[in-house]
Amino acid sequence: MPIGGLAERVKQELDAIQAGLLKAALERREANSLRGPSSKQEFIDFLENDGGFVYAGFCGDPVVEQEIKEATKATIRCIPNPEFRSPTAPTTCIWTGRPATLEAIWARAY
């Protein structure tokens, strides 16, 4: 390769590597996540069997958060920024059925 175009070529290759790593990471995250569980039981089953992250509606009540932790050993890992939220925002709390005030990402610590 001629020295004249080396810097641009290296930049292109590094950009392609970075894009590939990001794509693989996003695919791995989604393969290990459950978005919008249809029921409380699906939420529990996923955490007990598959593990990973569950994106679900949450009413924001600390008492409910503690109930979920006691029943499933899962805690809120984060409240996702808009770019990471599910395409359709949850409208009900996965645990109580009350209106959801936010989407939370739940998981167990291992």
DSSP file (Angstrom, degrees, kcal/mol; ACC not computed):
  #  RESIDUE AA STRUCTURE BP1 BP2  ACC     N-H-->O    O-->H-N    N-H-->O    O-->H-N    TCO  KAPPA ALPHA  PHI   PSI    X-CA   Y-CA   Z-CA
    1    1 A M              0   0    0      0, 0.0     2,-0.1     0, 0.0     5,-0.1   0.000 360.0 360.0 360.0 134.3    0.0    0.0    0.0
    2    2 A P    >   -     0   0    0      0, 0.0     3,-0.9     0, 0.0     4,-0.4  -0.390 360.0-128.9 -66.1 142.9    1.4    3.4   -0.9
    3    3 A I  G >> S+     0   0    0      1,-0.2     3,-1.3     2,-0.2     4,-0.5   0.834 101.9  70.8 -59.9 -34.0    2.3    5.6    2.1
    4    4 A G  G 34 S+     0   0    0      1,-0.3    -1,-0.2     2,-0.1     4,-0.2   0.827 108.3  31.2 -55.8 -36.8    0.2    8.5    0.7
    5    5 A G  G <> S+     0   0    0     -3,-0.9     4,-2.2     1,-0.1    -1,-0.3   0.322  91.7 100.9-104.9   7.6   -3.1    6.8    1.4
    6    6 A L  H <> S+     0   0    0     -3,-1.3     4,-2.8    -4,-0.4     5,-0.2   0.915  78.7  50.8 -62.6 -47.2   -2.1    4.8    4.5
    7    7 A A  H  X S+     0   0    0     -4,-0.5     4,-2.2     1,-0.2    -1,-0.2   0.920 113.3  45.5 -60.3 -45.2   -3.6    7.2    7.1
    8    8 A E  H  > S+     0   0    0     -4,-0.2     4,-2.4     2,-0.2    -1,-0.2   0.902 113.5  50.2 -65.3 -40.5   -7.0    7.3    5.4
    9    9 A R  H  X S+     0   0    0     -4,-2.2     4,-2.5     2,-0.2    -2,-0.2   0.911 109.7  50.1 -65.1 -42.4   -7.0    3.5    4.9
   10   10 A V  H  X S+     0   0    0     -4,-2.8     4,-2.7     2,-0.2     5,-0.2   0.923 110.7  50.6 -61.4 -43.7   -6.1    2.8    8.5
   11   11 A K  H  X S+     0   0    0     -4,-2.2     4,-2.5    -5,-0.2    -2,-0.2   0.922 110.6  49.1 -60.0 -44.7   -9.0    5.1    9.6
   12   12 A Q  H  X S+     0   0    0     -4,-2.4     4,-2.2     2,-0.2    -2,-0.2   0.914 112.5  47.7 -61.2 -43.6  -11.4    3.3    7.3
   13   13 A E  H  X S+     0   0    0     -4,-2.5     4,-2.4     2,-0.2    -2,-0.2   0.915 112.4  48.3 -65.7 -43.3  -10.3   -0.1    8.7
   14   14 A L  H  X S+     0   0    0     -4,-2.7     4,-2.7     2,-0.2    -2,-0.2   0.900 111.1  51.1 -64.2 -40.3  -10.6    1.1   12.3
   15   15 A D  H  X S+     0   0    0     -4,-2.5     4,-2.4    -5,-0.2    -1,-0.2   0.899 110.8  49.0 -62.0 -40.6  -14.0    2.5   11.7
   16   16 A A  H  X S+     0   0    0     -4,-2.2     4,-2.2     2,-0.2    -2,-0.2   0.899 111.5  49.0 -66.6 -40.5  -15.1   -0.8   10.1
   17   17 A I  H  X S+     0   0    0     -4,-2.4     4,-2.5     2,-0.2    -2,-0.2   0.939 112.1  48.6 -62.9 -46.7  -13.8   -2.7   13.1
   18   18 A Q  H  X S+     0   0    0     -4,-2.7     4,-2.5     1,-0.2    -2,-0.2   0.913 111.1  49.8 -60.4 -43.9  -15.5   -0.4   15.5
   19   19 A A  H  X S+     0   0    0     -4,-2.4     4,-2.4     1,-0.2    -1,-0.2   0.895 111.2  49.7 -62.6 -40.0  -18.8   -0.7   13.6
   20   20 A G  H  X S+     0   0    0     -4,-2.2     4,-2.3     2,-0.2    -2,-0.2   0.901 110.8  49.0 -65.7 -41.5  -18.5   -4.5   13.6
   21   21 A L  H  X S+     0   0    0     -4,-2.5     4,-2.3     2,-0.2    -2,-0.2   0.910 112.2  48.6 -64.2 -42.1  -17.8   -4.6   17.3
   22   22 A L  H  X S+     0   0    0     -4,-2.5     4,-2.6     2,-0.2     5,-0.2   0.925 110.9  50.2 -63.5 -44.6  -20.8   -2.4   18.1
   23   23 A K  H  X S+     0   0    0     -4,-2.4     4,-2.2     1,-0.2    -2,-0.2   0.916 111.9  47.8 -60.1 -44.2  -23.1   -4.4   15.9
   24   24 A A  H  X S+     0   0    0     -4,-2.3     4,-2.3     1,-0.2    -1,-0.2   0.896 111.8  50.1 -64.6 -40.4  -22.0   -7.7   17.6
   25   25 A A  H  X S+     0   0    0     -4,-2.3     4,-2.5     2,-0.2    -2,-0.2   0.911 111.0  48.5 -65.6 -42.4  -22.5   -6.1   21.1
   26   26 A L  H  X S+     0   0    0     -4,-2.6     4,-2.4     2,-0.2    -2,-0.2   0.906 112.1  49.0 -64.5 -41.2  -26.0   -4.9   20.3
   27   27 A E  H  X S+     0   0    0     -4,-2.2     4,-2.2    -5,-0.2    -2,-0.2   0.902 112.0  48.9 -64.1 -40.8  -27.0   -8.3   18.9
   28   28 A R  H  X S+     0   0    0     -4,-2.3     4,-1.1     2,-0.2    -2,-0.2   0.906 111.0  50.7 -65.8 -41.5  -25.6  -10.0   22.0
   29   29 A R  H >< S+     0   0    0     -4,-2.5     3,-0.6     1,-0.2    24,-0.3   0.941 113.0  44.8 -60.8 -47.3  -27.5   -7.6   24.3
   30   30 A E  H >< S+     0   0    0     -4,-2.4     3,-1.4     1,-0.2    -1,-0.2   0.853 108.7  56.7 -67.6 -34.0  -30.8   -8.2   22.5
   31   31 A A  H 3< S+     0   0    0     -4,-2.2    -1,-0.2     1,-0.3    -2,-0.2   0.757 112.6  43.3 -66.9 -23.1  -30.2  -12.0   22.4
   32   32 A N  T << S+     0   0    0     -4,-1.1    21,-2.1    -3,-0.6     2,-0.3   0.028 105.8  81.7-110.0  25.2  -29.9  -11.8   26.2
   33   33 A S  E <   -a   53   0A   0     -3,-1.4     2,-0.5    19,-0.2    21,-0.2  -0.931  59.4-151.3-130.7 153.0  -32.8   -9.5   26.8
   34   34 A L  E     -a   54   0A   0     19,-2.8    21,-2.9    -2,-0.3     2,-0.5  -0.988  17.9-162.6-121.1 119.1  -36.6   -9.7   27.1
   35   35 A R  E     -a   55   0A   0     -2,-0.5    21,-0.2     1,-0.2    19,-0.0  -0.884  66.5  -3.8-105.3 131.0  -38.4   -6.5   26.1
   36   36 A G  S    S-     0   0    0     19,-2.4    -1,-0.2    -2,-0.5    20,-0.2   0.952  76.2-148.7  61.2  57.1  -42.0   -5.9   27.1
   37   37 A P        -     0   0    0      0, 0.0    -1,-0.1     0, 0.0     3,-0.0  -0.277   8.1-138.1 -55.8 143.5  -42.9   -9.2   28.9
   38   38 A S  S    S+     0   0    0      1,-0.1     2,-0.3     2,-0.0     3,-0.1   0.632  77.2  13.4 -82.3 -13.1  -46.5   -9.9   28.4
   39   39 A S  S  > S-     0   0    0      1,-0.1     4,-1.9     0, 0.0     5,-0.1  -0.983  74.3-108.3-155.3 164.2  -47.1  -11.0   32.0
   40   40 A K  H  > S+     0   0    0     -2,-0.3     4,-2.4     1,-0.2     5,-0.2   0.881 119.9  54.1 -59.9 -39.4  -45.6  -11.1   35.4
   41   41 A Q  H  > S+     0   0    0      2,-0.2     4,-3.1     1,-0.2    -1,-0.2   0.885 105.4  51.4 -66.8 -38.6  -45.0  -14.8   35.0
   42   42 A E  H  > S+     0   0    0      2,-0.2     4,-2.4     1,-0.2    -1,-0.2   0.909 109.7  51.7 -63.2 -40.4  -43.1  -14.3   31.8
   43   43 A F  H  X S+     0   0    0     -4,-1.9     4,-1.8     2,-0.2    -2,-0.2   0.942 114.0  43.0 -57.0 -51.0  -40.9  -11.8   33.7
   44   44 A I  H  X S+     0   0    0     -4,-2.4     4,-2.4     1,-0.2     5,-0.2   0.931 113.4  51.2 -63.9 -47.8  -40.3  -14.3   36.5
   45   45 A D  H  X>S+     0   0    0     -4,-3.1     4,-2.7     1,-0.2     5,-0.5   0.894 108.7  51.1 -59.8 -42.0  -39.7  -17.2   34.1
   46   46 A F  I  X>S+     0   0    0     -4,-2.4     5,-3.3    -5,-0.2     4,-1.0   0.933 112.2  46.3 -62.6 -44.9  -37.1  -15.3   32.0
   47   47 A L  I  <5S+     0   0    0     -4,-1.8    -1,-0.2    -5,-0.2    -2,-0.2   0.885 117.8  43.0 -65.1 -38.2  -35.2  -14.3   35.1
   48   48 A E  I  <5S+     0   0    0     -4,-2.4    -2,-0.2    -5,-0.2    -1,-0.2   0.842 128.6  23.5 -77.0 -33.7  -35.2  -17.8   36.5
   49   49 A N  I  <5S+     0   0    0     -4,-2.7    -3,-0.2    -5,-0.2    -2,-0.1   0.907 134.5  18.4-100.8 -55.4  -34.5  -19.7   33.4
   50   50 A D  I  <<S-     0   0    0     -4,-1.0    -3,-0.2    -5,-0.5    -4,-0.1   0.850  83.8-159.9 -90.3 -37.5  -32.7  -17.6   30.8
   51   51 A G      < +     0   0    0     -5,-3.3     2,-0.3    -6,-0.2    -3,-0.1  -0.058  38.9 103.0  72.5 173.5  -31.3  -14.8   32.8
   52   52 A G  S    S-     0   0    0     56,-0.1    56,-0.4    -5,-0.1     2,-0.4  -0.823  75.1 -28.0 115.2-156.6  -30.3  -11.5   31.2
   53   53 A F  E     -a   33   0A   0    -21,-2.1   -19,-2.8    -2,-0.3     2,-0.5  -0.815  45.2-160.0-104.8 137.9  -32.0   -8.1   31.1
   54   54 A V  E     -aB  34 106A   0     52,-2.5    52,-2.9    -2,-0.4     2,-0.7  -0.972   5.0-157.2-117.8 119.9  -35.7   -7.5   31.2
   55   55 A Y  E     +aB  35 105A   0    -21,-2.9   -19,-2.4    -2,-0.5     2,-0.3  -0.858  35.1 152.7 -93.8 113.5  -37.1   -4.2   29.9
   56   56 A A  E     - B   0 104A   0     48,-2.5    48,-2.8    -2,-0.7     2,-0.1  -0.969  48.0 -94.3-145.5 156.8  -40.4   -3.7   31.6
   57   57 A G  E     - B   0 103A   0     35,-0.4    37,-2.3    -2,-0.3     2,-0.4  -0.402  39.2-168.4 -67.4 146.2  -42.8   -1.1   32.8
   58   58 A F  E     - B   0 102A   0     44,-2.3    43,-2.3    35,-0.3    44,-1.4  -1.000  25.4-144.8-141.9 137.9  -42.5    0.0   36.4
   59   59 A C        -     0   0    0     -2,-0.4    -1,-0.1    41,-0.3    44,-0.1   0.613  42.2-121.6 -78.5 -12.4  -44.8    2.1   38.6
   60   60 A G        +     0   0    0      1,-0.3    -1,-0.1    42,-0.1    40,-0.1   0.450  62.6 142.6  88.2   0.6  -41.9    3.7   40.4
   61   61 A D     >  -     0   0    0      1,-0.2     4,-2.2     2,-0.0     3,-0.3  -0.646  45.6-149.9 -79.6 121.4  -43.1    2.6   43.9
   62   62 A P  H  > S+     0   0    0      0, 0.0     4,-2.1     0, 0.0    -1,-0.2   0.815  97.8  57.8 -60.4 -30.4  -40.1    1.6   46.1
   63   63 A V  H  > S+     0   0    0      2,-0.2     4,-2.0     1,-0.2     5,-0.1   0.911 107.5  46.8 -65.4 -41.4  -42.3   -0.9   47.9
   64   64 A V  H  > S+     0   0    0     -3,-0.3     4,-2.6     2,-0.2     5,-0.2   0.900 108.9  55.2 -66.2 -41.3  -43.0   -2.7   44.6
   65   65 A E  H  X S+     0   0    0     -4,-2.2     4,-2.1     1,-0.2    -2,-0.2   0.910 109.4  47.3 -57.6 -42.4  -39.3   -2.6   43.8
   66   66 A Q  H  X S+     0   0    0     -4,-2.1     4,-2.5     2,-0.2    -1,-0.2   0.885 109.6  53.2 -67.5 -39.1  -38.5   -4.4   47.1
   67   67 A E  H  X S+     0   0    0     -4,-2.0     4,-2.4     2,-0.2     5,-0.2   0.923 109.4  48.8 -60.2 -44.4  -41.2   -7.0   46.4
   68   68 A I  H  X>S+     0   0    0     -4,-2.6     4,-2.7     1,-0.2     6,-0.6   0.922 111.1  50.2 -62.3 -43.8  -39.8   -7.7   43.0
   69   69 A K  H  X5S+     0   0    0     -4,-2.1     4,-2.1    -5,-0.2    -2,-0.2   0.918 112.6  46.4 -60.8 -44.3  -36.3   -8.1   44.5
   70   70 A E  H  <5S+     0   0    0     -4,-2.5    -1,-0.2     1,-0.2    -2,-0.2   0.873 118.5  41.5 -66.4 -37.2  -37.5  -10.4   47.3
   71   71 A A  H  <5S+     0   0    0     -4,-2.4    -2,-0.2    -5,-0.2    -1,-0.2   0.817 134.6  14.6 -81.3 -31.6  -39.5  -12.6   44.8
   72   72 A T  H  <5S-     0   0    0     -4,-2.7    -3,-0.2     2,-0.2    -2,-0.2   0.557  87.6-125.5-121.9 -12.3  -37.0  -12.7   41.9
   73   73 A K  S  <<S+     0   0    0     -4,-2.1    36,-0.6    -5,-0.5     2,-0.3   0.591  70.5 130.3  67.7  12.3  -33.7  -11.5   43.3
   74   74 A A  E     -C  108   0A   0     -6,-0.6     2,-0.3    34,-0.2    -1,-0.3  -0.721  36.3-173.6 -96.8 147.2  -33.7   -9.0   40.4
   75   75 A T  E     -C  107   0A   0     32,-2.6    32,-1.9    -2,-0.3     2,-0.4  -0.882  38.2 -84.5-131.1 165.4  -33.0   -5.3   40.9
   76   76 A I  E     -C  106   0A   0     -2,-0.3    30,-0.3    30,-0.2     3,-0.1  -0.587  35.2-173.3 -71.6 124.2  -33.2   -2.3   38.6
   77   77 A R  E     -     0   0A   0     28,-3.8     2,-0.3    -2,-0.4    -1,-0.2   0.835  63.6 -35.2 -85.6 -38.2  -29.9   -2.1   36.7
   78   78 A C  E     -C  105   0A   0     27,-1.0    27,-2.4     2,-0.0    -1,-0.4  -0.973  48.1-110.9-171.2 165.7  -30.8    1.3   35.1
   79   79 A I        -     0   0    0     -2,-0.3    25,-0.2    25,-0.2     6,-0.1  -0.958  52.8-123.3-102.8 112.9  -33.5    3.5   33.7
   80   80 A P        -     0   0    0      0, 0.0    23,-0.2     0, 0.0     5,-0.1  -0.245  13.6-119.5 -67.9 143.8  -32.5    3.6   30.0
   81   81 A N    >>  -     0   0    0      1,-0.1     3,-2.2     4,-0.0     4,-0.9  -0.320  42.7 -93.8 -65.4 160.5  -31.8    6.7   28.1
   82   82 A P  G >4 S+     0   0    0      0, 0.0     3,-0.7     0, 0.0    -1,-0.1   0.832 124.6  58.9 -50.1 -38.1  -34.2    7.3   25.1
   83   83 A E  G 34 S+     0   0    0      1,-0.2    -2,-0.0     0, 0.0     0, 0.0   0.703 111.5  41.3 -68.5 -17.3  -31.8    5.7   22.6
   84   84 A F  G <4 S+     0   0    0     -3,-2.2    -1,-0.2     2,-0.1    -3,-0.0   0.482  90.9 108.8-107.0  -5.4  -31.9    2.4   24.6
   85   85 A R  S << S-     0   0    0     -4,-0.9     4,-0.1    -3,-0.7    -4,-0.0  -0.233  80.8 -88.9 -70.2 161.1  -35.6    2.3   25.4
   86   86 A S        -     0   0    0      1,-0.1    -1,-0.1     2,-0.1    -2,-0.1  -0.349  36.5-114.5 -65.7 150.6  -37.9   -0.2   23.8
   87   87 A P  S    S+     0   0    0      0, 0.0     2,-0.6     0, 0.0    -1,-0.1   0.864 108.9  43.1 -56.7 -37.5  -39.6    1.0   20.6
   88   88 A T  S    S-     0   0    0      0, 0.0    -2,-0.1     0, 0.0     3,-0.1  -0.951  93.3-129.2-112.0 118.7  -43.0    0.9   22.3
   89   89 A A        -     0   0    0     -2,-0.6     2,-0.1     1,-0.1   -32,-0.0  -0.408  26.8-112.1 -66.4 135.7  -43.0    2.4   25.8
   90   90 A P        -     0   0    0      0, 0.0   -32,-0.1     0, 0.0    -1,-0.1  -0.403  24.9-166.5 -67.3 145.4  -44.6    0.1   28.4
   91   91 A T        +     0   0    0      1,-0.1     9,-2.1   -34,-0.1     2,-0.3   0.607  65.6  47.8-108.5 -16.5  -47.9    1.5   29.8
   92   92 A T  B    S-D   99   0B   0      7,-0.3   -35,-0.4     9,-0.0     2,-0.3  -0.941  86.1-104.9-128.8 150.9  -48.4   -0.8   32.8
   93   93 A C     >  -     0   0    0      5,-3.6     4,-1.8    -2,-0.3   -35,-0.3  -0.539  26.1-139.1 -68.7 129.8  -46.2   -1.9   35.7
   94   94 A I  T  4 S+     0   0    0    -37,-2.3    -1,-0.1    -2,-0.3   -51,-0.1   0.758  99.3  40.1 -63.7 -24.8  -45.2   -5.5   35.1
   95   95 A W  T  4 S+     0   0    0    -38,-0.3    -1,-0.2     3,-0.1   -55,-0.1   0.859 130.2  18.8 -94.2 -40.4  -45.7   -6.3   38.8
   96   96 A T  T  4 S-     0   0    0      2,-0.1    -2,-0.2     3,-0.0   -38,-0.0   0.675  86.9-127.3-108.4 -21.1  -48.8   -4.5   39.8
   97   97 A G     <  +     0   0    0     -4,-1.8     3,-0.1     1,-0.3    -3,-0.1   0.403  66.3 132.7  82.5  -3.4  -50.6   -3.7   36.6
   98   98 A R  S    S-     0   0    0      1,-0.2    -5,-3.6    -6,-0.1    -1,-0.3  -0.282  73.8 -70.1 -71.0 165.7  -50.8    0.0   37.6
   99   99 A P  B     -D   92   0B   0      0, 0.0     2,-0.3     0, 0.0    -7,-0.3  -0.330  54.0-121.7 -58.1 136.6  -49.8    2.6   35.1
  100  100 A A        -     0   0    0     -9,-2.1   -41,-0.3     1,-0.1     3,-0.1  -0.622  21.8-170.3 -80.9 136.8  -46.1    2.6   34.4
  101  101 A T  S    S-     0   0    0    -43,-2.3     2,-0.3    -2,-0.3   -42,-0.2   0.575  72.2  -4.1 -97.9 -13.9  -44.2    5.8   35.1
  102  102 A L  E     -B   58   0A   0    -44,-1.4   -44,-2.3     2,-0.0     2,-0.5  -0.981  69.3-104.8-164.2 167.9  -41.0    4.5   33.4
  103  103 A E  E     -B   57   0A   0     -2,-0.3     2,-0.3   -46,-0.2   -46,-0.2  -0.929  39.0-169.6-102.7 130.2  -39.3    1.6   31.7
  104  104 A A  E     -B   56   0A   0    -48,-2.8   -48,-2.5    -2,-0.5     2,-0.6  -0.878  20.9-131.9-118.7 152.0  -36.7   -0.1   33.9
  105  105 A I  E     -BC  55  78A   0    -27,-2.4   -28,-3.8    -2,-0.3   -27,-1.0  -0.927  28.6-165.6-104.4 118.8  -34.1   -2.7   33.1
  106  106 A W  E     +BC  54  76A   0    -52,-2.9   -52,-2.5    -2,-0.6     2,-0.3  -0.782  17.7 148.8-105.4 145.4  -34.2   -5.5   35.6
  107  107 A A  E     - C   0  75A   0    -32,-1.9   -32,-2.6    -2,-0.3     2,-0.3  -0.975  39.9-110.7-164.0 163.2  -31.6   -8.2   36.1
  108  108 A R  E     - C   0  74A   0    -56,-0.4     2,-0.4    -2,-0.3   -34,-0.2  -0.733  29.3-124.0 -95.6 149.9  -30.0  -10.5   38.7
  109  109 A A              0   0    0    -36,-0.6    -2,-0.0    -2,-0.3     0, 0.0  -0.784 360.0 360.0 -90.2 137.9  -26.5  -10.0   40.0
  110  110 A Y              0   0    0     -2,-0.4    -1,-0.1     0, 0.0    -2,-0.0   0.377 360.0 360.0-118.0 360.0  -24.4  -13.2   39.6
